Every structure is written in C-alpha cells, then in structure tokens.
Amino acid sequence: MTYQKPPDGGWGWIIVVASFFIQFLCYGSPLAVGVLYVEWLEVFDEGKGKTAWVGSLAAGVGLLASFGCGLLYTATVTVTCQYFEKRRGLALGIVSTGSSVGTFIYAGLQKELISIYRIDGCLLIIGALALNILACGILMRPLPRLPEAAGEKPCLETVPDAYLIYHEKDLTKEENLGMLEKEKSNAANGDGCSQENHPQSKSVTQCDPIVKDNCSNKEKQNCKQLVKNKFHSYLDYWEETIDLFKNKVFAALFINILLFDIGGFPPSVLMEDVVKSANIHKEDVIVPLVFILGIMMAVGKLVLGILADFKWINTLYLYVFTLMATGLAVSAVPFAKTYTSLAIIAGTIGFFTGNWSIFPYVTTNTVGIDKLTHAYGILMFFAGIGNCLGPPIVGWFFDWTQSYDIAFYFCGLCVIVGALGMLVVALPFWKNCKTKKLEPSPKSYSYKVASAV
C-alpha cells in the first residue's frame, strides 16, 4: 500500500491536536491512578500487591488486548507518523505530551473530586469526561493513497453483492479483477445469474428456477475461494511477524518494552503510597508526586522529541540513554527519606520516561513506515503485559518485606537490563559482522542511524 509523501503539515497539525487530546483524555486518569490507589487501599482493606492489580489493569489490559487505551494509542501514533517525516520527532513529542499533561491535571482533579464526591462519584465524572474522545476521533483521517494506486483498483460499486457481503474489497487488485471477469463471462453465457436476476435489494440466490442449482454451486465456489484467500492473508501476517522478530533491534525492542513497563510503570502508581509509607507529614507534601511526575514527563516528551529531529543525534542511542537514566532514578527511590528528595527523583523519572515520544521514532526507523502499525501492535501487547505485572509485583515485595526498598531495586534492574540489551544490538559490531556475509537475507532489516534519516 503506497501512501502520499508525508506533508509535514497541513491536516497533519489537526491530527496532532486531536491525538494530543485523545491521549490526554485516555491516559490522564490511568497514569494518575496513584491518587486513587491510596483510596482503594482504605476502601478494600487488602494487601498492596492485590490492590495494585486495579491500577495496573486499568492501563495494562487496554494495551494487552488492543482495547481502550491500547487501540487509541496505536492509532494516534501511527497516523501521526504517516503525516510527518522531517518533523516527526516534534509531532510525536506534542502528541505524547497529551498523556503527561493529563497526568498532572487528573492528579489534582481526582484528589479534589474524591474530597467532594468520594471515590465512586470521582470515577463516574472521569468516565463521563472520557466520552469526549469520540469528538476527537472524528478528526482522524489516514493519509490518502497515491492517485495512480487508487486508480488502478476496480470500482467497488461494480463488484456484485455476492462478493461484497464477504468483504471482497479487502482482496488484492488481481483477485478483484479475476472475479469481475468471471462474473462478466457468466453473464455473457446466459447462465441466468446476471444482476438483472438478482438486484441489490434481493438475495443473489433468487435466480431462474432452471439454473438455481448452478447459481448455488458457483456461490459455494466463490465462498470457498474467499475463505482460502483469507487463510492465505493470515499466513502472510504470521510470516511477516516472524520476519519482524528476525530483526535484532526489533527483538530487543519487545524485550525492552516488557522490562521497561515492569520497572518503569510502578512509580506512577505507587509513589503516593511511598510518601505515606515513609511517614512524611501531610503538611510537608506540597503537591502530589504524581503531579510532579506528570509535569516533568510532559517536558521530557517535548524535549526528547525535538532532539530526535536533529540529524547529528542517533535516536536509538538517545533512547538507550533515557532507559539507563530511568533505571538509575528508580533504583534511587529507597535512598530518599524526605519529600524534597522524593520530588526530585519523581521529576527525574518523569523526564526520562518521556522517552515514549521517541519510541515510535525508533520503531519506525527499525521496521519502516509500512510495517509500523503491525510492529507497534506487537510492542504494545508486551507493554500491556508489563503494565499489568509491574505494580502487583512491587506490591507483593512490600507485603513480603514491609518495605519498598527491594521492590524498587528490582524495578530499576529491569529497566537497566532492557537498556543494556538495546545497547548491545545497536553496537557497530553487528553492522561489521553483516558486511562479512556473502549473501545477506533479502528480508533482513537494519536500523537507520539518525545521520542517515
């Protein structure tokens, strides 16, 4: 499928604004779930590990099953990448900032709503606000295909209803043309099954009684052919998936995103309880730590997105650096005993987890724009697994040790291990090894450094 050249503007800026508010409304509350987590601990009176499932599933299941947040996030990222090339880093930075702005706004909003309407009323209002996503979705349009590519495809209006009911428009150009020619030859032979005998308002099986059996047999053959074509399309999908995993950088990406969400997501859920567990007085808590984390995440996404557009910056190495910094910051949480030190660490974690703005950039450079939707769906599946498992694991560590120390050491280690894996596959050593091969695989992929973009 060939698209027009990315306009780097025009309607693309409408896409950016709409995507910003979609992520704002979709991810604002799940990322600020730390405010709700403290309330749920009191309401359910359960262990921290068991209660953490509530917050982790809110964001994790959406990414894992491609419902809710996951479906919206993938759409906003892939459509934005289609509309921008030279300014892709800036556009993705603005779009992904929506979730961060939503985080610090929803952190204060949810705290205020809980004080007025309690936890149940707060959730009802937050759910009602999320309905505004529908208005933003109306503005989303995929980048049009090239006119010549669209002109070669047969007009859908000429395809008989017998094929349209099986979604024949999903087939390739050759398959559509073949069936159209077959339909014309049948009509020329006078088999009684032309469109005059079965107008669109009637079933195609309402043919002349003499040739009714022939019509039925042909419909069965057409149906079998359609099923066969769909089966081959599924085989092609899995073959393409296997080819993606043969790419060392992509394989490292899916391992990294799993470990990153296991270790990097829990702070946004549990930082408020960390303050409470550290016996810090409420008078010393100026603003919720989730609020600080959200502000700095917004700044990080915008700054890192702008940096990714510079030709002299290798976005993959930049991404690895942010992972290492995030892992070290998360590992430093047990050493913070005051609100000020926790606020500094929360801000640092927030800034470097803003690398979500360059993650699609790295993915696009790794697999190409044509395979971005497929590859990103796979990566978001593993991100959802990490979101689901991270907070409960940290909560179980606390229930076991009555301290968050080991839990955050574990989280930091997960992020650092993922970063090291990315760094290893990004080393020039692999490129040198590849040049020594006599016959490189025709389906192999390579990561394009920033200077070559």
N, C-alpha and C positions, 0 to 999 in steps of 0.2 A: 504494500500500500504506500503510494508516494504522496507526500503532502507538499504544500507550497513551502517556499523558503520562509523560515521564521521572520515575521515582520519587525521584531524587536520594538514593538509599539502598537499604535492603533488600538484595535479592540483588545489587544493583549493587556493593556492597562486596566480595562474594565474587568478582565479575567483576574488580574492581580487583586483588585479591590474586592471583588466578590469572593475570591479564595481567602483573602485576609479575614473577612467577617465569618466565613464558613468555619475556618479554624478557630476563630475567636469564640463562636457560639458552641462549637462542638467540643473543643478541648479545654476551654476555660475552667469548667467545673471539675472534670476528671483530674486535671493536673493540680487543682487546688483542693483535692479531696482530703489533704491533711487536716484541714479545718473540720471537716465532717468526721474524720477518723477518731478524733478525741471525743466527739459527742457519741459516736457509736460504741466506743469502749464503755461509756457510762450507761447507755441505753441497753445494750445486750449483755453487759457484765460477763464477757467471755475473755479468753486469752488474747494476747496481741496477735499471735500468729493466725488464729481462726478469724478474728475480726478484720485483719488486713486483707482477707480474701474479698471483702466487699469493695474496697477501693481498687484493688488490682484488677478484678474482673470488670469493673466499670470501663477501664481503658483497654485492658488486655483482650477481652473477648471480641470487642469490635475489630481489632486488628487481626486476631486469630481467625475469625470466621468470615472476614470481609463484610461484616455488617456494621451499621452505625458509623462510628468514628473511623474505622479502617477503610470503609468504602469511600467516605468523604475525603479522607487524607490522600489516598492514592489518586483520586480524580483531580484534586486541586494541584497536586504536584505534577502529574503527567501532562495535563492541559497547559500549565504554565511553561513547562519545558518545551512544548510544541511551539509556543508563540515567541519564545526568546532564545537567542543563541549568544550574541555578544554581551547582552545584559542579563544573562540567565542567573548569574550569582546574585545580582541586585534584586531581580524579580523574586527569586526563591527566598531571599532574605526577608523581603517585605511580607510575602505570603506566610512564611513560617513564624514571623513575628506575631501574627494574629493569635496563635495559641498562647504565647507568652504574655501578651497584653491581657488576654482573657484570664490568665492565671492570677496576676496580681489584682485585677479588678474583681474577679469572682472570689478571691480570698477574703477581701474586705466585705464584699456584698453578702456572701454566705454567712459570715460572722454576725453581720447586722441582722440578717433575716432570721437567723436562729434565735437571737435575743428577743425578737418581736413575735415571730410566728412558730418558734420551736422547729425541730428538725423536720417534721412532716410537712409543715407549711413551706419551709425553705425549699425542699425538694420539688414541691408542686410548682412553685414560681420559677425555679430554674428550668424545669421541664417545659413550661409554657414559653419561656424565652427562647428555648432551642428550636421552636417551631419557625422562627424567622429564617432558619436555614433554607426553607422552601423558597422564600423570596430571592435569596442569593443564588440558589441553584438555577433559577430561570435565566440568569445572565450567562451561564456557562455554555460555550459553544466550542466544539473541537475545531482545529484548524482545517479549513477546506482542502480537499484534494486537488491536484493539478487538473485543469480543464480537460487536457487531452486524455488523461487517465480516466476521467469521469465520462468523456465522450465515447470511449471505446466500449463501455459497458452497455449491454442492451437495456432498453427502456423497461422498467418494471411493469408498466401498465400493459405491455404486450405479453406478459407471462400469464398463462391460464391460471384460474383459481385453483385447479388441481395441484399446482406446484406451490402457489403462494401459501396455502394452508399448512404446508410443511416447511415454511420459511425458506423457500428456494432462493430468495435474494441473498442468502448467506453463502451460496455456492460460488465457484470461480467463474470467470468470464467464459472459459471454454465449455464448462458444464452447462451453463445457461444457454449458450448458443447451440449446443448439441441438442438440448431438449426442445428448443424453439424450432429447429429444423425438423426434428422428429414429429412435432405437432403439425407443422405445415404439410409434411408428406402424408400424414394420416388424413388430413382434411382433403388433400388432393385426390386421394384414393377413394374418397366417398365412403368412409367407414361408419358414417352416421354419428360421429362423436365430435363434430365441429362445434365452434362456440355458439352457432345458431341453435344447436340442440341442447345446450346447457348454459343459458345466460347466467350472469354473475349472481342474480338473485335466487338461482336454483342450484340444486346439487349437481355435480358433474355426472352422477350415475343415472340421471334422468334422460337416457338415450332411447332411441328407437328399440322396441322390444326384440326385433330380429337380431340386432347387433349388441344387445345388452351384455351378453357374456364376453364378447370381445373387449368392450369397454372396461369390464371388471378385471379382466386379465391384464390389460395394459396398466390399469391403476395399481394393481399389485406389483407389477414390474417396476413402475415408477417409484412406488413406496420403498421397495427393496433397494433400488438404486440410491435413493435419498438416505436410507439408513446406512448403506455401505459408505457413502460419501462422508457422512457424519462420523462414522467409525474411523475412517482414514484421517479426518481432521483431528480427532482425539489422539491418534497415534503420532501425528505430526507435532501436536502440542507436547507430548511427553518426550519425543525425540529432541525437540528444541530445549526442553527443560534440562535434559541430560547434557546437552551441549553447553548450556549455561554453566553447569556445575563443573565442566571440564576446564573452565577458565579459573586459573588460580586466584586471581583477585576477587572474582565473584564468590568463590567458595570461602575465601577468607572473610568477605563482607557478611555472609549469612551467619558464620560462626561469631563474628564480632558483634553483630547487631543483637544476637541472642544473649551474649555475655554482657554487652553494654546495658541492655534493658534489665537484666537481672541485678546488676550492680548500680546502675545509674538512675533507675526509676524510683527505688525506695525512698531516697531523701525527700522527694516532693510529697510523699505520703506520710512519712514518719517524723519529719523534722519538728513538727509542733509537739509531738509526744516526747521527743528527745529533750526539748526545753522543759517539759513538765517533769520528766524523769530525773533531770539534772537539778531539781529543786530550786530553779530560778524563780524569784518572786515575780508575780504578775505585774507589779509596779515597774520592774526593770524591762519588761517586754514592751518596747515602744510600738512596733508593728509586727505582725506575724512573719515568721521566717519564710513562709511560702510566698508572701508578698514580695520580699526581697529577692527570693529566688526567681520569681516571675519577671520582675523588672530587669534583672541582670541577664536573664535568658533572652529577653527581647533585644537588649543591647548587643549581646553576643551574636544572635542570629543575623542582625543587620550588619554588624562589623565584619563578621566572617564571610557573609555573602558578598560584601563589597570586595574584600580581599581576594575572593575566589576569581574575580573577573580580571585581576592583574595577570598579564602574560608571564611575568617572571616568577610567579608563585605556583608551585606544584600543589594542586588541591588535595591530592592523596596524602602527601606528607603533612600538609596543614591539618587534615582530618586526624591523622595519627597523633600529631602533637596535642590536639584538643582532647583526644582519648586519654593520653598519658596524664595530662593535667587534671582531668576529671577524676581519674583513678586515685591520684595522689591526694586531691582535695577530699574525696570521700573517705579515704583512709585516715585523714587528719581529724575527723569528727570526734573520735574518742578523746582526743587531747584538749578539746575545747570545753571549758568548765564555766564560762561566763556567757552572757547574752551577746556581748560585743564580738567575742571570738567566734561564736556560732553564726552570727550575722555575716561576718567576713567570709567564713567558709561557705555559707549558703550562697552568698553572692558569687564566689569563685566557681562553685558547682554550676550555678545558673548560667554564668557567662560561657563556660566551656561546653555545657550541654546544648548551647545554642548551635552546636555543630550540625544539628538537624537541617539547617539551611544549606549546608554544603554536601550533605549525604546524598540527595538526589543528583547533585552535580557530579559527584564521584561515580555514582551508579550509571549515569548517562555516558560518561567518558569510558566506562568499563564495557558496557554492553551495546551502546548505541541508542539513538532515539527510537528506532523502530522496535526494539525489544524492551524498552523501558517499562511499559505497562506490565508485561509478563514478569520481568525480573523484579520489579518493585512489589508486585503482589506476593511473590515468594518471600522477599525480605521482610515485608510487613507481617507475614504469617509467623516467622520466627521472632519478630519483635513482639508480637502478641503473646507468644509463649513466655518470653522474658518478662513482660509486664505482669502476666498472671502469676509467675513463680516468685519474682523478686521480693515484694513486700511480705508475703506469708513466710518466706524463708527467714527474713530478718526478724519477723515477729516470733518465730519459733526459737531462734537463737536467744531472744530476750527471755522467753518463757523458760528456757532451759538454764540460762546463766544469770537471769535477773539483771542483765546489763546489755547495752547496745554495742559494747566495745568489739567483741568478736564478730558481731554481725556486720559492722561497717568495715572491719578489716577484710572480711570475706567479700563484701561488695567492691571495695577498691581493688582487690586482687583480680576479680572477674574482669573489670574494665581494663586493667593493665595487661592481662593475658590476651584479651582481644586485640588491644593496640599492638602488642608485640607480634601477634600473628599477621596483622596487616602490614607491619613494617618489614617482616621477613619476605613476604611475597612481592613487596614493592621495591626491593633492592635491585640495583642494576645487574647483579649476578645472574638473575633469571633471564634477562634480555640477552646477556652474553652466551648463556647456555643455548638459547633458542637459535641464535645465529649459527651455531655449530651443527645444527641438524641439517641433513641433506634435503629431506622432504618434509617441511612443516605441514601440520594438519590444515586443510583448507577451511575448516570451520573453527579454527582457534581464534581467540580474542586476545587483545592486548590493551593494556591501559595506556591512554594517551596522556603524556605529561602536559602540564599547563602551558609550557612554551610552544607546544605543537598545536594547541587548540586554536 
